[in-house]
Amino acid sequence: MAVGPGGRPRRGRRAVLWCLITSLAGVVVMAGVMAARSGASGSASLTVPSAGPTTEVTVSATPSPRATAKKRRSTGLSKTARSRLTGTLSDYLDGRTGRLAITARDLSTGVTFGYGTKLKFPTASIVKVDILAALLLKAQRAGRTLTTSEKSTATRMIEYSDNKAANALWAEIGGTGGLTAANRKLGLRSTIAGSGGYWGVTMTSTADQLRLLSALTSKKSPLSARSRAYALGLMGDVISTQDWGVSAGADDGDSVALKNGWLPRATDGGTWVVNSIGRIHGDGHDYLIAVLSDHNTTMDSGVTKVEHVTQLVTKAFGKELGRA
C-alpha cells in the first residue's frame, strides 16, 4: 500500500489504488523473469516510482547479512578481522629475529587464517607425527594393528620425543621414500622428506602441517578412526616439559594434543628452529594450529614467539565468533 508523507495509509479512490498495486506487482514479476532469462547473478535491482514522494519498490538478489556471515565463517575471518590480525602479527614480529608462519582453522566453524603460508621450514621433531601417521598407514595396508613393540616405540617417539625411537620407526616406514609415499596418501603437497636418515631436516609448510592435523581429525582421512584416535591420544599425553607451544592458546577445560620440535642448526649460525603443531578442543571451538619458526637466537625466544602468536590468533578467532 502506498503511504503519504506522514506514514499513514493514503485515502483515495479504490480503483486507482487497485490499478497502482496491480501495476507494481506486474513490474516486479517481469523484472524477476528478465533476470532469470539473462542468467544475471549477484545483485539486480529495479526501482519503481510510487504515488508517494519517498516510496520505492526494490527487487534485489544481494545475499542477506545472515547468509553473508555464514559464507564468511566457512572460508575464513572477515576481511577486516584478517587485515587487523595480519597487521598485529607483523607489528609483533617486526624487529624480532627469525621467520615465523602460522596456519589455523576452527573445525567447529570453518574459520581459517594463514600468515607466511608460502614459507618452508625444517620440521625438527614435529615430523615424528608424520612418521607415526606413515606407520599407521603401513599397518592398515597389512590389515593389522601396531605390534606391542611398535606401540612402545611410538610412545617414546611422541610423548618423550625420543630420537632413537624415531630412528627405528623411520627405518620401519622405509625412510625418505616411505614418508614421501605416505604424504601423498595424506594429501601433503609441499613437504620434502629428509634424506640420508636426517628426518629432522624434512622441509614443510604450515599449510601442509594443517593437512596432516586434518588427517588426524577428519572422517575423510585415509587413517582409520582407530588410528586417528591412537595418534591424538599420544599427542595428548606428552610429558609436561614439552607441553608448550600451541597449548598457550587453550582455555581452562580445553583438551590439547600437540607435538613440538626444536633444533639448533649449525648451518644457520647456531640459531634455533622452534615449531609446534596441535589441536585445541573445547566448548564452542576445535582449533587445528601449526606454527613454524626458524633463525631464533635462542630456544626460549622461539617458544615465546610461537606461544604469543598462537594466543593472538585464537583470541582473534574468539572475537570473530563473539566468544571474547
Buried (B, 14 or more C-beta within 10 A) or exposed (E): EBBBEEEEEBEEEEEEBEEBEEEBEEBBEEBBEEBEEEEEEEEBEBEBEBEBEEEEBEBEEEEEEEEEEEEBBEEBBBEEBBEBBBEBBEEBBEEBBBBBBBBBBBBBBBBBBBBBBEBBBBBBBBBBBBBBBBBBBBBBEEEEBBEEEBEEBBBBBBBEBBBEBBBBBBEBBBBBEBBBBBBEBBBBEBBBBBEEEEBBBBBBBBBBBBBBBBBBBBEEBBBBEEBBEBBBEBBBEBEEEBBBBBBBBBBEEBEBBBBBBBBBBEEBEEBBBBBBBBBBBBEEBBBBBBBBBBBBBBBEBBBBBBBBBBBBBBBBBBBBBEEE
